[in-house]
Amino acid sequence: MTYVYILRSSQTPERFYVGVTGDLRSRRKRHNAGEVSHTSKFAPWEIKTYVAFSDEGQARAFERYLKSGSGRAFAMKRL
């Protein structure tokens, strides 16, 4: 399975991060340990939502969509 996830900063709740991974638990630990440069300033992170895909290509396409303007609006309104 490939997961598309949205993290929300516990420290700064208006901050979100969208990513994709094959191991959701391990990836969240890396974000919270400060090992990911894009998220280290706003740790700790909590999982807001995630979606599991059996097809990695579809997961990556959904991640790209969520990072677009309309995708962000969709995520904030529905996820």
FIFI-699163 format. One record per atom (N, C-alpha, C): x, y, z; atom name. Coordinates in steps of 0.001 Angstrom, whole numbers, plus 524288, in hexadecimal, padded with zeros to 5 digits. Layout:
N
<rec><px>X</px><py>Y</py><pz>Z</pz><atom>CA</atom></rec>
...
// end
This chain:
79
<rec><px>80347</px><py>7FB5E</py><pz>80000</pz><atom>N</atom></rec>
<rec><px>80000</px><py>80000</py><pz>80000</pz><atom>CA</atom></rec>
<rec><px>80373</px><py>804E0</py><pz>80000</pz><atom>C</atom></rec>
<rec><px>80174</px><py>808EE</py><pz>7FD8F</pz><atom>N</atom></rec>
<rec><px>803FC</px><py>80E08</py><pz>7FD93</pz><atom>CA</atom></rec>
<rec><px>80019</px><py>811DD</py><pz>7FFF2</pz><atom>C</atom></rec>
<rec><px>80204</px><py>81513</py><pz>80389</pz><atom>N</atom></rec>
<rec><px>7FEA1</px><py>8189B</py><pz>8066E</pz><atom>CA</atom></rec>
<rec><px>7FFBE</px><py>81E3F</py><pz>804FC</pz><atom>C</atom></rec>
<rec><px>7FB90</px><py>8212B</py><pz>8041F</pz><atom>N</atom></rec>
<rec><px>7FBE0</px><py>826D5</py><pz>803A3</pz><atom>CA</atom></rec>
<rec><px>7F9DE</px><py>828E4</py><pz>808D3</pz><atom>C</atom></rec>
<rec><px>7FCE6</px><py>82C4A</py><pz>80B4A</pz><atom>N</atom></rec>
<rec><px>7FB76</px><py>82E01</py><pz>81086</pz><atom>CA</atom></rec>
<rec><px>7FBAA</px><py>833F0</py><pz>810F6</pz><atom>C</atom></rec>
<rec><px>7F89E</px><py>835E0</py><pz>814A9</pz><atom>N</atom></rec>
<rec><px>7F8AE</px><py>83B67</py><pz>815FD</pz><atom>CA</atom></rec>
<rec><px>7FA09</px><py>83BBF</py><pz>81BC7</pz><atom>C</atom></rec>
<rec><px>7FE2F</px><py>83E94</py><pz>81CE9</pz><atom>N</atom></rec>
<rec><px>7FFC8</px><py>83F86</py><pz>82249</pz><atom>CA</atom></rec>
<rec><px>7FE37</px><py>84506</py><pz>823D7</pz><atom>C</atom></rec>
<rec><px>7FCF6</px><py>845AC</py><pz>828D9</pz><atom>N</atom></rec>
<rec><px>7FBEA</px><py>84ADF</py><pz>82AFB</pz><atom>CA</atom></rec>
<rec><px>7FFB1</px><py>84BC5</py><pz>82F7B</pz><atom>C</atom></rec>
<rec><px>80202</px><py>8504E</py><pz>82F9E</pz><atom>N</atom></rec>
<rec><px>805AC</px><py>851A1</py><pz>833C2</pz><atom>CA</atom></rec>
<rec><px>802C1</px><py>85266</py><pz>838E2</pz><atom>C</atom></rec>
<rec><px>80483</px><py>84FBE</py><pz>83CFB</pz><atom>N</atom></rec>
<rec><px>80233</px><py>8507D</py><pz>8422B</pz><atom>CA</atom></rec>
<rec><px>803AD</px><py>855D3</py><pz>84465</pz><atom>C</atom></rec>
<rec><px>80851</px><py>8579A</py><pz>8430C</pz><atom>N</atom></rec>
<rec><px>80A54</px><py>85C8E</py><pz>844F4</pz><atom>CA</atom></rec>
<rec><px>807CE</px><py>86135</py><pz>8422A</pz><atom>C</atom></rec>
<rec><px>806F6</px><py>860AB</py><pz>83D16</pz><atom>N</atom></rec>
<rec><px>804B8</px><py>864CA</py><pz>839D2</pz><atom>CA</atom></rec>
<rec><px>80049</px><py>8625E</py><pz>8369F</pz><atom>C</atom></rec>
<rec><px>7FB89</px><py>861F5</py><pz>838D2</pz><atom>N</atom></rec>
<rec><px>7F73D</px><py>85EF9</py><pz>83665</pz><atom>CA</atom></rec>
<rec><px>7F5A7</px><py>860B0</py><pz>830E7</pz><atom>C</atom></rec>
<rec><px>7F70E</px><py>8657A</py><pz>82F42</pz><atom>N</atom></rec>
<rec><px>7F5AA</px><py>8671B</py><pz>829F4</pz><atom>CA</atom></rec>
<rec><px>7F985</px><py>86508</py><pz>825E6</pz><atom>C</atom></rec>
<rec><px>7FDA9</px><py>8625C</py><pz>82796</pz><atom>N</atom></rec>
<rec><px>8018F</px><py>8600D</py><pz>82414</pz><atom>CA</atom></rec>
<rec><px>80034</px><py>85A62</py><pz>822E1</pz><atom>C</atom></rec>
<rec><px>80045</px><py>85930</py><pz>81DCD</pz><atom>N</atom></rec>
<rec><px>7FF34</px><py>853E1</py><pz>81BFA</pz><atom>CA</atom></rec>
<rec><px>8038C</px><py>8521F</py><pz>81856</pz><atom>C</atom></rec>
<rec><px>80425</px><py>84D0B</py><pz>817DA</pz><atom>N</atom></rec>
<rec><px>807F8</px><py>84ACF</py><pz>8143F</pz><atom>CA</atom></rec>
<rec><px>80577</px><py>8461A</py><pz>8119B</pz><atom>C</atom></rec>
<rec><px>80618</px><py>845B8</py><pz>80C81</pz><atom>N</atom></rec>
<rec><px>8040B</px><py>84152</py><pz>80976</pz><atom>CA</atom></rec>
<rec><px>808A2</px><py>83E22</py><pz>8077C</pz><atom>C</atom></rec>
<rec><px>8084B</px><py>838F7</py><pz>80811</pz><atom>N</atom></rec>
<rec><px>80C7E</px><py>83594</py><pz>8063E</pz><atom>CA</atom></rec>
<rec><px>80A7A</px><py>83048</py><pz>80490</pz><atom>C</atom></rec>
<rec><px>80E0F</px><py>82D11</py><pz>802B8</pz><atom>N</atom></rec>
<rec><px>80CC9</px><py>827C6</py><pz>80100</pz><atom>CA</atom></rec>
<rec><px>81109</px><py>82420</py><pz>80306</pz><atom>C</atom></rec>
<rec><px>80F77</px><py>81F70</py><pz>804A3</pz><atom>N</atom></rec>
<rec><px>8132E</px><py>81BB3</py><pz>806CC</pz><atom>CA</atom></rec>
<rec><px>810FD</px><py>81629</py><pz>80695</pz><atom>C</atom></rec>
<rec><px>8147B</px><py>81274</py><pz>80718</pz><atom>N</atom></rec>
<rec><px>812EB</px><py>80CFA</py><pz>8077E</pz><atom>CA</atom></rec>
<rec><px>81298</px><py>80B2F</py><pz>80D1F</pz><atom>C</atom></rec>
<rec><px>814C6</px><py>80E3D</py><pz>810C7</pz><atom>N</atom></rec>
<rec><px>814D4</px><py>80CE3</py><pz>81651</pz><atom>CA</atom></rec>
<rec><px>81358</px><py>811BB</py><pz>81979</pz><atom>C</atom></rec>
<rec><px>80E67</px><py>8122C</py><pz>81AA1</pz><atom>N</atom></rec>
<rec><px>80C4A</px><py>816E3</py><pz>81D13</pz><atom>CA</atom></rec>
<rec><px>80E87</px><py>817D0</py><pz>8228C</pz><atom>C</atom></rec>
<rec><px>80EE3</px><py>813D9</py><pz>825BF</pz><atom>N</atom></rec>
<rec><px>810DD</px><py>81480</py><pz>82B1F</pz><atom>CA</atom></rec>
<rec><px>81687</px><py>81663</py><pz>82B21</pz><atom>C</atom></rec>
<rec><px>819BC</px><py>813E7</py><pz>827F9</pz><atom>N</atom></rec>
<rec><px>81F3F</px><py>81557</py><pz>827B5</pz><atom>CA</atom></rec>
<rec><px>81FEA</px><py>81AE3</py><pz>825AA</pz><atom>C</atom></rec>
<rec><px>81CE2</px><py>81C46</py><pz>821CA</pz><atom>N</atom></rec>
<rec><px>81D51</px><py>8217F</py><pz>81F75</pz><atom>CA</atom></rec>
<rec><px>81BC4</px><py>825B1</py><pz>82367</pz><atom>C</atom></rec>
<rec><px>8179E</px><py>824C5</py><pz>82663</pz><atom>N</atom></rec>
<rec><px>815FC</px><py>8288D</py><pz>82A60</pz><atom>CA</atom></rec>
<rec><px>81A3B</px><py>8292A</py><pz>82E86</pz><atom>C</atom></rec>
<rec><px>81CAA</px><py>824E8</py><pz>8300C</pz><atom>N</atom></rec>
<rec><px>820F2</px><py>82530</py><pz>833DA</pz><atom>CA</atom></rec>
<rec><px>8256A</px><py>82889</py><pz>831C6</pz><atom>C</atom></rec>
<rec><px>826A6</px><py>827FB</py><pz>82CB6</pz><atom>N</atom></rec>
<rec><px>82ACE</px><py>82B21</py><pz>82A5A</pz><atom>CA</atom></rec>
<rec><px>82966</px><py>830EC</py><pz>82A59</pz><atom>C</atom></rec>
<rec><px>8246C</px><py>8321C</py><pz>82936</pz><atom>N</atom></rec>
<rec><px>822B0</px><py>83795</py><pz>8295A</pz><atom>CA</atom></rec>
<rec><px>82354</px><py>839C3</py><pz>82EE4</pz><atom>C</atom></rec>
<rec><px>821A0</px><py>836CF</py><pz>832CF</pz><atom>N</atom></rec>
<rec><px>821CE</px><py>838AE</py><pz>8382F</pz><atom>CA</atom></rec>
<rec><px>82751</px><py>838CE</py><pz>83A74</pz><atom>C</atom></rec>
<rec><px>82AD9</px><py>835BD</py><pz>83842</pz><atom>N</atom></rec>
<rec><px>8304A</px><py>835BC</py><pz>83A12</pz><atom>CA</atom></rec>
<rec><px>83379</px><py>83A20</py><pz>83793</pz><atom>C</atom></rec>
<rec><px>8311B</px><py>83D12</py><pz>83407</pz><atom>N</atom></rec>
<rec><px>833D7</px><py>8415E</py><pz>8317B</pz><atom>CA</atom></rec>
<rec><px>83741</px><py>83FA7</py><pz>82CF5</pz><atom>C</atom></rec>
<rec><px>83670</px><py>83AF0</py><pz>82AF6</pz><atom>N</atom></rec>
<rec><px>839A0</px><py>838E2</py><pz>826B1</pz><atom>CA</atom></rec>
<rec><px>837D7</px><py>83AAE</py><pz>8214C</pz><atom>C</atom></rec>
<rec><px>8336C</px><py>83D4D</py><pz>8210C</pz><atom>N</atom></rec>
<rec><px>83158</px><py>83F35</py><pz>81C0F</pz><atom>CA</atom></rec>
<rec><px>831B1</px><py>8452A</py><pz>81C2C</pz><atom>C</atom></rec>
<rec><px>834DC</px><py>8475A</py><pz>818B9</pz><atom>N</atom></rec>
<rec><px>835F4</px><py>84CFA</py><pz>818EF</pz><atom>CA</atom></rec>
<rec><px>83116</px><py>85063</py><pz>81863</pz><atom>C</atom></rec>
<rec><px>82D50</px><py>84EC5</py><pz>8153F</pz><atom>N</atom></rec>
<rec><px>828A2</px><py>851F3</py><pz>81456</pz><atom>CA</atom></rec>
<rec><px>82513</px><py>8523C</py><pz>8191C</pz><atom>C</atom></rec>
<rec><px>8258A</px><py>84E87</py><pz>81CA8</pz><atom>N</atom></rec>
<rec><px>821F2</px><py>84E57</py><pz>82117</pz><atom>CA</atom></rec>
<rec><px>82495</px><py>84F0F</py><pz>82663</pz><atom>C</atom></rec>
<rec><px>829B0</px><py>84F5A</py><pz>8268B</pz><atom>N</atom></rec>
<rec><px>82C74</px><py>84F6B</py><pz>82B89</pz><atom>CA</atom></rec>
<rec><px>82B1D</px><py>85427</py><pz>82EF3</pz><atom>C</atom></rec>
<rec><px>82A06</px><py>858A4</py><pz>82C9E</pz><atom>N</atom></rec>
<rec><px>828EE</px><py>85D5F</py><pz>82FA2</pz><atom>CA</atom></rec>
<rec><px>823C1</px><py>85D26</py><pz>8329C</pz><atom>C</atom></rec>
<rec><px>8201D</px><py>85A0B</py><pz>830B3</pz><atom>N</atom></rec>
<rec><px>81AD7</px><py>85A26</py><pz>832E0</pz><atom>CA</atom></rec>
<rec><px>81955</px><py>8551D</py><pz>835B0</pz><atom>C</atom></rec>
<rec><px>81D22</px><py>851D7</py><pz>83712</pz><atom>N</atom></rec>
<rec><px>81C13</px><py>84D00</py><pz>839EF</pz><atom>CA</atom></rec>
<rec><px>81A4A</px><py>84E57</py><pz>83F79</pz><atom>C</atom></rec>
<rec><px>81752</px><py>84B0E</py><pz>841E8</pz><atom>N</atom></rec>
<rec><px>815A3</px><py>845DC</py><pz>84042</pz><atom>CA</atom></rec>
<rec><px>810E7</px><py>84619</py><pz>83C9A</pz><atom>C</atom></rec>
<rec><px>81058</px><py>841DA</py><pz>839AA</pz><atom>N</atom></rec>
<rec><px>80C29</px><py>84164</py><pz>835D7</pz><atom>CA</atom></rec>
<rec><px>8086D</px><py>83D0C</py><pz>8376A</pz><atom>C</atom></rec>
<rec><px>80379</px><py>83DD4</py><pz>83628</pz><atom>N</atom></rec>
<rec><px>7FF90</px><py>839B7</py><pz>836EB</pz><atom>CA</atom></rec>
<rec><px>7FD14</px><py>8388F</py><pz>831A9</pz><atom>C</atom></rec>
<rec><px>7FB69</px><py>833CD</py><pz>830FD</pz><atom>N</atom></rec>
<rec><px>7F8E2</px><py>83254</py><pz>82C10</pz><atom>CA</atom></rec>
<rec><px>7F354</px><py>83469</py><pz>82C21</pz><atom>C</atom></rec>
<rec><px>7F21E</px><py>837B4</py><pz>82855</pz><atom>N</atom></rec>
<rec><px>7ECC5</px><py>839B4</py><pz>827CD</pz><atom>CA</atom></rec>
<rec><px>7E96F</px><py>835B2</py><pz>824F2</pz><atom>C</atom></rec>
<rec><px>7EB8B</px><py>833B4</py><pz>8209C</pz><atom>N</atom></rec>
<rec><px>7E8C7</px><py>82FB2</py><pz>81D9C</pz><atom>CA</atom></rec>
<rec><px>7EC9E</px><py>82CE8</py><pz>81A0D</pz><atom>C</atom></rec>
<rec><px>7EB21</px><py>8284A</py><pz>81854</pz><atom>N</atom></rec>
<rec><px>7EE3F</px><py>82592</py><pz>81462</pz><atom>CA</atom></rec>
<rec><px>7EAA9</px><py>8223C</py><pz>81107</pz><atom>C</atom></rec>
<rec><px>7EC75</px><py>82126</py><pz>80C4C</pz><atom>N</atom></rec>
<rec><px>7E995</px><py>81DF1</py><pz>8088E</pz><atom>CA</atom></rec>
<rec><px>7ED58</px><py>819CF</py><pz>80693</pz><atom>C</atom></rec>
<rec><px>7EBA2</px><py>814EA</py><pz>8069B</pz><atom>N</atom></rec>
<rec><px>7EEEA</px><py>81096</py><pz>804C6</pz><atom>CA</atom></rec>
<rec><px>7ED97</px><py>80F5B</py><pz>7FF1A</pz><atom>C</atom></rec>
<rec><px>7F1A5</px><py>80E90</py><pz>7FBF3</pz><atom>N</atom></rec>
<rec><px>7F10F</px><py>80D30</py><pz>7F677</pz><atom>CA</atom></rec>
<rec><px>7F3EE</px><py>8081E</py><pz>7F56D</pz><atom>C</atom></rec>
<rec><px>7F1A5</px><py>804CD</py><pz>7F23C</pz><atom>N</atom></rec>
<rec><px>7F462</px><py>80010</py><pz>7F0A1</pz><atom>CA</atom></rec>
<rec><px>7F7EE</px><py>80124</py><pz>7EBFB</pz><atom>C</atom></rec>
<rec><px>7F70E</px><py>80579</py><pz>7E945</pz><atom>N</atom></rec>
<rec><px>7FA31</px><py>806FA</py><pz>7E4B9</pz><atom>CA</atom></rec>
<rec><px>7FD75</px><py>80BD1</py><pz>7E60F</pz><atom>C</atom></rec>
<rec><px>80299</px><py>80B51</py><pz>7E5E2</pz><atom>N</atom></rec>
<rec><px>8060F</px><py>80F9F</py><pz>7E747</pz><atom>CA</atom></rec>
<rec><px>80565</px><py>81457</py><pz>7E3B8</pz><atom>C</atom></rec>
<rec><px>80478</px><py>81373</py><pz>7DEBC</pz><atom>N</atom></rec>
<rec><px>803AF</px><py>817BC</py><pz>7DB06</pz><atom>CA</atom></rec>
<rec><px>7FEF2</px><py>81B00</py><pz>7DC6D</pz><atom>C</atom></rec>
<rec><px>7FABE</px><py>81875</py><pz>7DDF8</pz><atom>N</atom></rec>
<rec><px>7F60D</px><py>81B51</py><pz>7DF91</pz><atom>CA</atom></rec>
<rec><px>7F710</px><py>81E68</py><pz>7E48F</pz><atom>C</atom></rec>
<rec><px>7FA0D</px><py>81C1A</py><pz>7E822</pz><atom>N</atom></rec>
<rec><px>7FB55</px><py>81ED1</py><pz>7ED00</pz><atom>CA</atom></rec>
<rec><px>7FE74</px><py>823BF</py><pz>7EBD9</pz><atom>C</atom></rec>
<rec><px>80258</px><py>82358</py><pz>7E881</pz><atom>N</atom></rec>
<rec><px>80593</px><py>827EE</py><pz>7E73A</pz><atom>CA</atom></rec>
<rec><px>80266</px><py>82C1E</py><pz>7E465</pz><atom>C</atom></rec>
<rec><px>7FEC6</px><py>82A72</py><pz>7E111</pz><atom>N</atom></rec>
<rec><px>7FB66</px><py>82E38</py><pz>7DE5C</pz><atom>CA</atom></rec>
<rec><px>7F7D8</px><py>83105</py><pz>7E246</pz><atom>C</atom></rec>
<rec><px>7F5CB</px><py>82E31</py><pz>7E615</pz><atom>N</atom></rec>
<rec><px>7F270</px><py>8308D</py><pz>7EA15</pz><atom>CA</atom></rec>
<rec><px>7F59A</px><py>83452</py><pz>7ED80</pz><atom>C</atom></rec>
<rec><px>7FA6B</px><py>832E3</py><pz>7EECA</pz><atom>N</atom></rec>
<rec><px>7FDCE</px><py>83668</py><pz>7F1CA</pz><atom>CA</atom></rec>
<rec><px>7FEB5</px><py>83B7B</py><pz>7EEC2</pz><atom>C</atom></rec>
<rec><px>7FFE0</px><py>83B19</py><pz>7E9BD</pz><atom>N</atom></rec>
<rec><px>800AC</px><py>83FCB</py><pz>7E684</pz><atom>CA</atom></rec>
<rec><px>7FBC3</px><py>8432C</py><pz>7E682</pz><atom>C</atom></rec>
<rec><px>7F738</px><py>840A4</py><pz>7E60F</pz><atom>N</atom></rec>
<rec><px>7F24D</px><py>84386</py><pz>7E620</pz><atom>CA</atom></rec>
<rec><px>7F1A0</px><py>84673</py><pz>7EB4E</pz><atom>C</atom></rec>
<rec><px>7F29B</px><py>843C0</py><pz>7EFB5</pz><atom>N</atom></rec>
<rec><px>7F1ED</px><py>8463F</py><pz>7F4CC</pz><atom>CA</atom></rec>
<rec><px>7F5AE</px><py>84ACE</py><pz>7F59E</pz><atom>C</atom></rec>
<rec><px>7FA0D</px><py>84AD8</py><pz>7F2E4</pz><atom>N</atom></rec>
<rec><px>7FDCB</px><py>84F1D</py><pz>7F353</pz><atom>CA</atom></rec>
<rec><px>7FC77</px><py>853AC</py><pz>7EFB7</pz><atom>C</atom></rec>
<rec><px>7F895</px><py>852FB</py><pz>7EC54</pz><atom>N</atom></rec>
<rec><px>7F6DB</px><py>85732</py><pz>7E8DF</pz><atom>CA</atom></rec>
<rec><px>7F307</px><py>85AAF</py><pz>7EBD1</pz><atom>C</atom></rec>
<rec><px>7F1D8</px><py>85F26</py><pz>7E9A3</pz><atom>N</atom></rec>
<rec><px>7EE29</px><py>862C6</py><pz>7EC1A</pz><atom>CA</atom></rec>
<rec><px>7E8CC</px><py>8606C</py><pz>7ECFC</pz><atom>C</atom></rec>
<rec><px>7E69D</px><py>85DFD</py><pz>7E8F7</pz><atom>N</atom></rec>
<rec><px>7E167</px><py>85BB2</py><pz>7E992</pz><atom>CA</atom></rec>
<rec><px>7E196</px><py>856EB</py><pz>7ED25</pz><atom>C</atom></rec>
<rec><px>7E5F0</px><py>85420</py><pz>7ED0E</pz><atom>N</atom></rec>
<rec><px>7E680</px><py>84F9B</py><pz>7F07E</pz><atom>CA</atom></rec>
<rec><px>7E6D1</px><py>8512D</py><pz>7F632</pz><atom>C</atom></rec>
<rec><px>7E996</px><py>85576</py><pz>7F750</pz><atom>N</atom></rec>
<rec><px>7E9CB</px><py>85771</py><pz>7FCB3</pz><atom>CA</atom></rec>
<rec><px>7E45C</px><py>858F3</py><pz>7FE9A</pz><atom>C</atom></rec>
<rec><px>7E174</px><py>85B99</py><pz>7FB3E</pz><atom>N</atom></rec>
<rec><px>7DC1D</px><py>85D2F</py><pz>7FCB0</pz><atom>CA</atom></rec>
<rec><px>7D8C5</px><py>85860</py><pz>7FDB3</pz><atom>C</atom></rec>
<rec><px>7D931</px><py>85476</py><pz>7FA61</pz><atom>N</atom></rec>
<rec><px>7D65B</px><py>84F82</py><pz>7FB14</pz><atom>CA</atom></rec>
<rec><px>7D7C6</px><py>84D08</py><pz>80059</pz><atom>C</atom></rec>
<rec><px>7DCC4</px><py>84CB0</py><pz>8017C</pz><atom>N</atom></rec>
<rec><px>7DE93</px><py>84A1E</py><pz>80647</pz><atom>CA</atom></rec>
<rec><px>7DCB3</px><py>84CFA</py><pz>80B21</pz><atom>C</atom></rec>
<rec><px>7DD08</px><py>8521D</py><pz>80B27</pz><atom>N</atom></rec>
<rec><px>7DB71</px><py>85516</py><pz>80FC5</pz><atom>CA</atom></rec>
<rec><px>7D593</px><py>854DA</py><pz>810A6</pz><atom>C</atom></rec>
<rec><px>7D2B0</px><py>8545C</py><pz>80C6B</pz><atom>N</atom></rec>
<rec><px>7CCF8</px><py>8543E</py><pz>80CE9</pz><atom>CA</atom></rec>
<rec><px>7CAE7</px><py>84EC6</py><pz>80E30</pz><atom>C</atom></rec>
<rec><px>7CD70</px><py>84AA9</py><pz>80C04</pz><atom>N</atom></rec>
<rec><px>7CB30</px><py>84576</py><pz>80C56</pz><atom>CA</atom></rec>
<rec><px>7CE57</px><py>8416A</py><pz>80F5E</pz><atom>C</atom></rec>
<rec><px>7D36A</px><py>8424D</py><pz>81010</pz><atom>N</atom></rec>
<rec><px>7D68A</px><py>83E47</py><pz>812A6</pz><atom>CA</atom></rec>
<rec><px>7D7E9</px><py>83FBD</py><pz>81834</pz><atom>C</atom></rec>
// end
